[in-house]
Amino acid sequence: MGMVVQLPRGMLGADWAPETVQFVHAPAGNSDLPHRRMFGCPVRFSTDRNAIVLPNATLDRPVPLSDPGFRAYAGIAPHTMHPVSGQGMGNIEQAKAAILGLLPRGRCTAGAVARGLGIDRRTLHRHLGQAGLNFSAMRDLLRSALARQYLEGSALSVTEIAQLLGFTSVSAFSRWFRQSAGCSPTALRVTLSARLHAKSTDASHRENATCEAP
């Protein structure tokens, strides 16, 4: 996130700062001062997404290092550009990004992802097959990673997590989660919380031992 903030800061000047920065995970310590110093703005933890919120005025600020020759390309409408080709799919990062964007809307189907990428569903399945995946498997992998992240580092309820992952109900999410993780979402959250507490306690003990050493 720090590197992402440095990009517009490098173009707009050292005085530029986001409006807020949001993290899914909980704060690592008792103070957010190091984060506020780094980003130059308020920082929120335990939110439903990792995000950098920009002030509206940022869009109106001139970019001193802009290239006038590139301006013509910036005005090209997205729908006039060529759809994603086989080579453009690369390592299916675009498909992953499309799935992540559609999950919270509850409309994350292979057809919707293919339409978002400007290709047909058969082409999407072919590209995924070349990477040794199918659509359902990749969607489940991303859901599993997000579920663990939300359960471990956020204060989101299980109901909210289910909605963010595109499930129509908490029961549907719980059934899927138990099949993929072998336990309920609540049970995993308790386990992860206990581990985090143990690590925090151990780190505190080591810090005290270091401070008290002669």
Secondary structure as the mmCIF struct_conf table of DSSP 4:
data_model
#
loop_
_struct_conf.conf_type_id
_struct_conf.id
_struct_conf.beg_label_comp_id
_struct_conf.beg_label_asym_id
_struct_conf.beg_label_seq_id
_struct_conf.end_label_comp_id
_struct_conf.end_label_asym_id
_struct_conf.end_label_seq_id
HELX_RH_AL_P HELX_RH_AL_P1 GLY A 2 LEU A 12
TURN_TY1_P TURN_TY1_P1 ALA A 14 ASP A 15
BEND BEND1 GLU A 19 GLU A 19
STRN STRN1 THR A 20 GLN A 22
BEND BEND2 VAL A 24 HIS A 25
HELX_LH_PP_P HELX_LH_PP_P1 ALA A 26 PRO A 27
BEND BEND3 ALA A 28 ASN A 30
HELX_RH_AL_P HELX_RH_AL_P2 LEU A 33 PHE A 39
BEND BEND4 GLY A 40 CYS A 41
STRN STRN2 VAL A 43 ARG A 44
BEND BEND5 SER A 46 SER A 46
BEND BEND6 ASP A 48 ARG A 49
STRN STRN3 ALA A 51 VAL A 53
HELX_LH_PP_P HELX_LH_PP_P2 LEU A 54 PRO A 55
HELX_RH_3T_P HELX_RH_3T_P1 ASN A 56 ASP A 60
BEND BEND7 ARG A 61 ARG A 61
TURN_TY1_P TURN_TY1_P2 PRO A 64 LEU A 65
HELX_RH_3T_P HELX_RH_3T_P2 PRO A 68 PHE A 70
HELX_RH_AL_P HELX_RH_AL_P3 ARG A 71 ALA A 74
TURN_TY1_P TURN_TY1_P3 GLY A 75 GLY A 75
BEND BEND8 ILE A 76 ILE A 76
HELX_RH_3T_P HELX_RH_3T_P3 PRO A 78 THR A 80
BEND BEND9 MET A 81 MET A 81
HELX_LH_PP_P HELX_LH_PP_P3 HIS A 82 VAL A 84
HELX_RH_AL_P HELX_RH_AL_P4 GLY A 86 MET A 89
TURN_TY1_P TURN_TY1_P4 GLY A 90 ILE A 92
HELX_RH_AL_P HELX_RH_AL_P5 GLU A 93 LEU A 102
HELX_RH_3T_P HELX_RH_3T_P4 LEU A 103 ARG A 105
TURN_TY1_P TURN_TY1_P5 GLY A 106 GLY A 106
HELX_RH_AL_P HELX_RH_AL_P6 ALA A 110 LEU A 117
TURN_TY1_P TURN_TY1_P6 GLY A 118 GLY A 118
BEND BEND10 ILE A 119 ILE A 119
HELX_RH_AL_P HELX_RH_AL_P7 ARG A 121 GLN A 130
TURN_TY1_P TURN_TY1_P7 ALA A 131 GLY A 132
HELX_RH_AL_P HELX_RH_AL_P8 PHE A 135 GLY A 153
HELX_RH_AL_P HELX_RH_AL_P9 VAL A 158 LEU A 164
TURN_TY1_P TURN_TY1_P8 LEU A 165 GLY A 166
BEND BEND11 THR A 168 SER A 169
HELX_RH_AL_P HELX_RH_AL_P10 VAL A 170 ALA A 181
BEND BEND12 GLY A 182 CYS A 183
HELX_RH_AL_P HELX_RH_AL_P11 PRO A 185 GLU A 212
#
